[in-house]
Amino acid sequence: MSREAAILHADADAFFASVEQRDDPSLRGRPTVVGGGVVMAASYEARAYGIHGGMGGRTARRLCPHVKSVEPNFSAYTEASKALFEIFKRTSPVVEGLSMEEAFLDVRGLEHISGTPREIAARLRRDVRRELDLPLSVGVARTKVLAKMASRAAKPDGLLVVAPEEETAFLHPLPVEALWGVGETTAEKLHAAGILTVGALASRDEVVLESILGAHAARHLHAIAHNRDPRRVRPGRRRRSIGSQSALGSRPRSRAELEAVLVALVDRVTRRMRSARRAGRTVTLRLRFGDFTRASRSRTLPHPAAATGSILSAARLLLEKSTSMIERRGITLIGVAISNLTESESGEQLELSLDGAPDPAIDAAIDEVRDRFGPDAIRRPATLSRERSLTPWLRPGEERRSRPG
């Protein structure tokens, strides 16, 4: 572990929403969300009203009646991401990307060339603002986990350096939810045990934490509560999977609605795969139910694919196999991920489809039209509203009612 705070975590604030506000001056300073049915991203003006990603559009409009909703423009986000990473790579030769808008940068040894880590971070923020007109928050610390937590604390559009002698003072007063890896369920378990802050977590014996969280989670959280994180910034790291998810809210969803969501997710993921010239073999469907439990199902294809039709066929089978669980528990989130990724020269399907799936050339044509005229220039049929809704999957405890037609 380095003895100096020289790891940067850089994160573009409310990335999708910020790109939309940059490209449309009428949105600047206004509460803005990306996505209509489900909020994909919310500007900080919208977050001030309690709106957040994954929230239903109807709920967002109830919280802020004058919120502006825009459809996602993935080609603009991809272009902004590429430009952002060019600045990252210009700032440091050691960059590890985490997503489209965030990365770790190791700036050790650059003092004589670029200045102190604080000066480098400040210049990075200025460059991103000047060249891309986007806000960037940066955290600087000795470890990756603390740098990420510092950037989160610096949001929006801020810079926070946690010096080695300040680590405990910064870390221990934070709520346990601030730790990287603590979700809603883990937080509830810790709260039930009277552990509300990182300091309280650090003071507990690891064996005690194992009885609450299990061995793996206890070991991980106990280590980061003491800022023990030996991981180095790894440049050139490739993503092991490409995925997307959609929160559905708590109301019952019909089969037609779930089909539309699934098609939209697969369409989004496969387009990103083709853009990145990747193909994958394993299709994973992730579900979150009304009782907050989760489940995942996977299917491995005989050959790598990136064609929407082939991936969608596998995802539909996985959804169909989950019917009984959805009927019993309700459904609040669907996610699709493709793993076992390989390089693909064309980014298209590497096998002929035998299941009636669209020809890969159609996917390529759709991608080109959307790149030129926007994501809504062509819509997959299942994502359009249907005149007839199939039998809904009900939430637990609700009675099934017959529907006309």
C-alpha positions in Angstrom: 0.0 0.0 0.0 1.3 3.5 -0.9 2.3 5.8 2.0 1.0 8.8 0.1 -2.4 9.9 -1.1 -1.8 9.4 -4.8 -4.8 7.4 -6.1 -7.5 9.5 -7.8 -11.0 8.4 -8.3 -12.6 10.6 -10.9 -16.4 10.5 -11.5 -18.4 12.6 -13.8 -21.5 13.8 -11.9 -24.9 12.6 -13.0 -23.3 11.7 -16.3 -26.2 11.1 -18.7 -28.2 14.1 -17.3 -25.1 16.3 -17.4 -24.5 15.5 -21.0 -28.2 16.3 -21.8 -27.9 19.6 -20.0 -24.7 20.5 -21.7 -26.1 19.8 -25.2 -29.5 21.5 -24.5 -28.9 24.9 -22.8 -32.7 25.1 -22.0 -32.1 22.2 -19.5 -29.4 23.9 -17.5 -30.3 24.7 -14.0 -33.6 22.8 -14.4 -34.6 19.5 -12.7 -33.9 17.0 -15.5 -34.2 13.2 -15.8 -33.2 10.8 -18.5 -35.9 8.3 -19.3 -39.6 8.6 -19.1 -41.1 5.3 -17.7 -38.1 4.7 -15.4 -35.5 7.3 -14.4 -32.1 6.3 -15.8 -30.3 9.4 -14.4 -31.3 12.5 -12.5 -29.6 15.9 -12.5 -28.7 17.3 -9.1 -31.5 19.8 -9.5 -33.9 16.8 -9.7 -32.2 15.0 -6.9 -32.9 18.0 -4.6 -36.6 16.9 -4.9 -35.8 13.3 -3.9 -35.7 11.9 -7.4 -33.1 9.2 -8.1 -32.1 6.6 -10.7 -34.4 3.6 -10.9 -37.4 5.6 -9.7 -40.6 5.4 -11.8 -41.3 8.4 -14.0 -44.8 8.9 -12.4 -43.2 9.1 -8.9 -40.6 11.5 -10.2 -43.3 13.8 -11.7 -45.3 13.7 -8.4 -42.2 14.8 -6.5 -41.4 17.5 -9.0 -44.2 18.4 -11.3 -42.0 20.6 -13.4 -39.2 18.1 -13.9 -38.1 17.8 -17.5 -37.9 14.3 -18.9 -35.7 13.5 -22.0 -35.1 10.3 -23.9 -31.6 8.8 -23.6 -29.1 9.6 -26.3 -26.5 6.8 -26.0 -24.4 7.9 -29.0 -23.9 11.2 -27.2 -22.9 9.5 -23.9 -20.5 7.2 -25.7 -18.8 10.1 -27.5 -18.5 12.0 -24.2 -17.1 8.9 -22.4 -14.4 8.5 -25.1 -13.4 12.1 -24.8 -13.4 11.9 -21.0 -11.1 8.9 -21.0 -8.7 10.6 -23.4 -8.3 13.3 -20.7 -7.8 10.6 -18.1 -5.1 8.9 -20.1 -3.4 12.3 -20.8 -3.4 13.0 -17.1 -1.8 9.7 -16.0 -0.3 6.6 -17.8 -2.1 4.3 -15.2 -5.8 4.5 -15.6 -8.4 1.8 -14.6 -11.8 2.4 -16.0 -14.8 1.4 -13.9 -17.7 2.6 -16.1 -18.4 5.1 -18.9 -17.9 8.0 -16.6 -15.5 7.0 -13.8 -11.9 5.7 -13.4 -9.1 5.3 -11.0 -5.8 7.1 -11.8 -2.5 6.4 -10.1 -0.4 9.6 -10.1 2.6 8.4 -8.0 5.9 9.5 -9.4 4.5 12.4 -11.4 5.4 15.2 -8.9 8.3 16.6 -10.9 6.3 16.4 -14.1 2.7 17.3 -13.2 2.8 18.5 -9.6 1.3 17.1 -6.4 -1.7 14.8 -6.5 -3.9 17.7 -5.4 -2.7 19.9 -8.2 -3.1 17.1 -10.7 -6.7 16.4 -9.5 -7.5 20.1 -9.7 -6.1 20.4 -13.2 -8.0 17.3 -14.3 -11.3 18.8 -13.2 -10.5 22.1 -15.0 -9.6 20.3 -18.2 -12.9 18.3 -18.2 -14.9 21.4 -17.5 -13.1 23.4 -20.2 -13.0 20.8 -22.9 -16.2 18.8 -22.3 -18.2 21.3 -20.2 -19.0 18.5 -17.7 -18.7 18.5 -13.9 -16.2 16.1 -12.4 -15.8 15.1 -8.8 -12.4 13.7 -7.7 -11.3 12.0 -4.5 -7.7 11.5 -3.7 -6.4 9.0 -1.1 -3.9 6.2 -0.4 -6.3 3.4 -1.4 -8.8 2.8 -4.1 -11.7 2.3 -1.7 -11.0 5.5 0.2 -10.5 7.5 -3.0 -13.9 6.4 -4.2 -15.5 7.3 -0.9 -13.8 10.7 -1.1 -15.1 11.4 -4.5 -18.6 10.5 -3.4 -18.2 12.9 -0.4 -17.0 15.6 -2.8 -20.1 15.5 -5.0 -21.3 17.4 -6.8 -18.5 18.9 -8.8 -15.9 18.9 -6.0 -12.4 17.8 -4.9 -11.5 16.1 -1.7 -8.0 14.9 -0.7 -7.8 12.5 2.3 -4.2 12.8 3.7 -2.8 9.7 5.5 -3.1 11.4 8.9 -6.7 12.3 8.2 -8.0 8.9 7.2 -9.5 7.8 10.5 -11.1 11.2 11.1 -12.7 11.1 7.6 -13.7 7.4 7.6 -15.0 6.5 11.0 -17.8 9.1 11.4 -19.4 8.0 8.1 -22.6 5.9 8.1 -22.0 2.3 7.2 -24.0 2.8 4.0 -21.0 4.9 2.8 -18.8 1.9 2.6 -18.2 0.5 -0.9 -20.2 -2.8 -1.0 -22.8 -2.0 1.7 -26.2 -2.3 0.2 -29.7 -2.0 1.7 -29.8 -5.6 3.0 -26.3 -5.4 4.6 -27.1 -2.0 6.1 -30.2 -3.4 7.7 -28.3 -6.3 9.3 -25.6 -3.9 10.7 -28.2 -1.5 12.0 -30.1 -4.3 13.7 -26.8 -5.2 15.5 -26.4 -1.5 16.6 -23.6 -0.8 14.1 -24.4 2.6 12.5 -21.1 4.1 11.7 -17.8 2.9 10.1 -16.1 3.5 13.4 -18.5 1.2 15.2 -17.9 -1.4 12.5 -14.1 -1.0 12.8 -14.3 -1.5 16.6 -16.1 -4.9 16.3 -14.2 -8.1 16.2 -14.2 -9.8 12.8 -15.6 -13.0 14.4 -18.6 -11.1 15.7 -19.2 -9.6 12.2 -19.0 -13.1 10.7 -22.0 -14.1 12.8 -23.9 -11.1 11.3 -22.8 -11.0 7.7 -21.0 -14.2 6.9 -17.3 -14.8 6.5 -16.6 -13.1 3.2 -18.6 -9.9 3.8 -17.2 -9.6 7.3 -13.6 -9.9 6.2 -14.1 -7.4 3.4 -16.0 -4.7 5.4 -13.7 -5.1 8.5 -10.7 -4.5 6.2 -12.0 -1.4 4.5 -13.3 0.0 7.8 -9.6 0.1 8.7 -8.7 1.3 5.2 -6.8 -1.9 4.4 -7.1 -2.1 0.6 -3.9 -3.5 -1.1 -5.3 -3.4 -4.6 -3.4 -1.5 -7.2 -4.7 0.6 -10.1 -4.7 -1.8 -13.0 -4.5 -0.1 -16.5 -6.1 -1.7 -19.5 -8.6 -3.7 -17.5 -11.3 -5.0 -19.7 -14.9 -5.5 -18.6 -15.9 -9.1 -17.8 -19.5 -8.5 -18.7 -21.8 -5.9 -20.3 -25.2 -5.4 -18.8 -28.1 -3.1 -18.1 -31.1 -3.2 -15.7 -34.4 -1.4 -15.2 -36.2 -0.8 -11.9 -40.0 -1.4 -12.3 -41.5 0.1 -9.1 -43.9 -1.8 -7.0 -47.1 -2.0 -9.1 -48.0 -5.2 -10.9 -46.6 -5.7 -14.3 -48.2 -7.6 -17.2 -46.4 -10.2 -19.3 -46.5 -7.7 -22.2 -44.8 -5.0 -20.0 -42.1 -7.3 -18.9 -41.5 -8.5 -22.4 -41.2 -4.8 -23.5 -38.7 -4.2 -20.7 -36.7 -7.3 -21.6 -36.5 -6.4 -25.3 -35.4 -2.8 -24.5 -32.6 -4.1 -22.1 -31.3 -6.7 -24.6 -31.5 -4.1 -27.4 -29.4 -1.7 -25.3 -26.9 -4.3 -24.2 -26.3 -5.8 -27.6 -25.9 -2.4 -29.2 -23.2 -1.6 -26.7 -21.5 -4.9 -27.4 -21.4 -4.3 -31.1 -20.1 -0.8 -30.6 -17.3 -2.2 -28.4 -16.7 -5.0 -30.9 -17.4 -7.7 -28.3 -19.4 -10.9 -28.4 -20.5 -13.1 -25.5 -21.6 -16.6 -24.7 -23.3 -16.4 -21.3 -26.7 -14.6 -20.9 -27.7 -13.9 -17.4 -31.1 -12.6 -16.2 -31.2 -10.9 -12.8 -34.4 -10.4 -11.0 -35.4 -8.5 -7.8 -38.7 -9.4 -6.2 -41.3 -7.6 -4.2 -40.0 -9.1 -1.0 -36.5 -7.7 -1.7 -35.0 -11.1 -2.5 -33.0 -11.6 -5.7 -32.4 -14.4 -8.1 -30.4 -14.9 -11.3 -30.5 -17.5 -14.1 -28.0 -18.0 -16.9 -27.8 -19.7 -20.2 -24.6 -20.3 -22.2 -24.8 -20.2 -26.0 -22.9 -22.6 -28.2 -21.0 -19.8 -29.8 -20.3 -16.1 -29.0 -23.0 -13.7 -30.2 -23.8 -10.1 -30.3 -27.0 -10.2 -32.4 -30.1 -8.9 -30.6 -32.2 -11.8 -31.8 -30.0 -14.5 -30.5 -29.4 -12.9 -27.1 -33.1 -12.1 -26.8 -34.2 -15.7 -27.5 -32.0 -16.9 -24.6 -33.2 -14.1 -22.3 -36.9 -14.9 -23.0 -36.3 -18.5 -22.1 -34.8 -17.5 -18.8 -37.7 -15.1 -18.1 -40.2 -17.9 -18.9 -38.5 -20.2 -16.4 -38.8 -17.5 -13.7 -42.6 -17.2 -14.1 -43.6 -19.1 -10.9 -41.2 -17.0 -8.8 -42.6 -13.7 -10.3 -46.1 -14.8 -9.7 -45.4 -15.6 -6.0 -43.2 -12.7 -5.1 -43.9 -9.9 -7.6 -41.1 -8.2 -9.6 -39.4 -4.9 -9.0 -36.3 -5.1 -11.2 -35.0 -6.9 -14.3 -31.4 -6.9 -15.4 -29.6 -8.5 -18.4 -25.9 -9.2 -18.5 -23.7 -10.9 -21.1 -20.4 -12.4 -20.0 -17.7 -14.8 -21.4 -16.9 -11.9 -23.7 -14.5 -12.2 -26.7 -13.2 -9.9 -29.3 -15.2 -9.6 -32.5 -13.9 -7.9 -35.6 -17.4 -6.8 -36.6 -19.2 -7.0 -33.3 -21.9 -9.0 -35.0 -23.1 -12.5 -34.3 -20.5 -15.2 -35.0 -23.0 -17.9 -35.9 -26.0 -18.3 -38.2 -29.3 -18.0 -36.3 -31.5 -21.1 -36.5 -34.3 -19.8 -34.3 -35.8 -17.2 -36.6 -33.8 -14.3 -35.1 -33.2 -11.3 -37.2 -30.2 -11.3 -39.6 -27.2 -9.6 -38.1 -27.2 -7.2 -41.0 -30.5 -5.8 -39.7 -28.9 -5.1 -36.3 -26.1 -3.2 -38.1 -28.6 -1.2 -40.2 -30.6 -0.3 -37.1 -27.4 0.8 -35.3 -26.4 3.0 -38.2 -29.8 4.7 -38.4 -29.9 5.3 -34.6 -26.3 6.7 -34.7 -27.4 9.2 -37.4 -30.9 10.1 -36.3 -31.1 9.3 -32.6 -32.1 6.2 -30.4 -35.8 6.6 -31.1 -35.5 6.6 -34.9 -36.2 2.9 -34.9 -38.0 1.0 -32.1 -38.2 -2.7 -31.6 -41.9 -3.8 -31.9 -42.1 -5.3 -28.4 -41.2 -2.0 -26.8 -44.2 -0.2 -28.3 -47.4 0.0 -26.4 -49.8 -2.9 -27.1 -53.5 -2.7 -27.5 -54.0 -5.9 -25.5 -52.3 -6.5 -22.3 -51.7 -10.2 -21.2 -52.5 -11.6 -17.8 -50.6 -9.6 -15.2 -48.1 -11.1 -12.8 -49.5 -10.0 -9.5 -47.8 -9.0 -6.3 -48.0 -11.4 -3.4 -51.3 -11.3 -1.6 -53.3 -9.8 -4.5 -56.3 -11.5 -6.0 -56.3 -12.4 -9.6 -59.1 -10.6 -11.5 -60.3 -11.4 -14.9 -59.7 -8.9 -17.6 -61.9 -8.2 -20.7 -60.8 -9.3 -24.1 
